[in-house]
């Protein structure tokens, strides 16, 4: 679970179990602490990073992490397909190796889902 500050003055977010998503929530909480009116979150003409920039950057990083995860999943499935298609060409296929790869992948997904479910009792808490 991430150790992000998800507390603003009048509201608080609960961690989701995903550091990338919690980063977005933290950016919103920081913006809420720094500027109480969302109209002040945009460009001020000073050239500094604004709260809307913080939120956008956190979202961009989260999207990149998701693309990397999906690319990893795609490569994994392509590797499984390569092993299985070898059998169709008459090549030896180590089904035990494929089974081990699939079990490890499922365990990884189960662990990630358990982390997210554990954090899912969150939401926005109003003080």
HUCORKA-V142929 format. One record per residue. N is the residue number from 1. SS is DSSP state (a for helix, b for strand, c for the rest). PSI is psi as a letter, one per 40 degrees, with the letter a starting at -180 (* if undefined). Layout:
[[N SS PSI] [N SS PSI]]
This chain:
[[1 c h] [2 c i] [3 c f] [4 c i] [5 c h] [6 c e] [7 b h] [8 c a] [9 c d] [10 c e] [11 b i] [12 b i] [13 b i] [14 c i] [15 c i] [16 c e] [17 c e] [18 c h] [19 a d] [20 a d] [21 a d] [22 a d] [23 a d] [24 a d] [25 a d] [26 a d] [27 a d] [28 a d] [29 a d] [30 a d] [31 a d] [32 a d] [33 a d] [34 a d] [35 c h] [36 c d] [37 c h] [38 a d] [39 a e] [40 a e] [41 c e] [42 c a] [43 c h] [44 c e] [45 c e] [46 c e] [47 c e] [48 c i] [49 c h] [50 c i] [51 a d] [52 a d] [53 a d] [54 a d] [55 a d] [56 a d] [57 a d] [58 a d] [59 a d] [60 a d] [61 a d] [62 a d] [63 a d] [64 a d] [65 a d] [66 a d] [67 a d] [68 a d] [69 a d] [70 a d] [71 a d] [72 a d] [73 a d] [74 a d] [75 a d] [76 a d] [77 a d] [78 a d] [79 a d] [80 a d] [81 a d] [82 a d] [83 a d] [84 a d] [85 a d] [86 a d] [87 a d] [88 a d] [89 c e] [90 c e] [91 c i] [92 c h] [93 c h] [94 c g] [95 a d] [96 a d] [97 a d] [98 a d] [99 a d] [100 a d] [101 a d] [102 a d] [103 a d] [104 a d] [105 a d] [106 a d] [107 a d] [108 a d] [109 a d] [110 a d] [111 a d] [112 a d] [113 a d] [114 a d] [115 a d] [116 a d] [117 a d] [118 a d] [119 a e] [120 c e] [121 c e] [122 c a] [123 c a] [124 b h] [125 b h] [126 b h] [127 c *]]
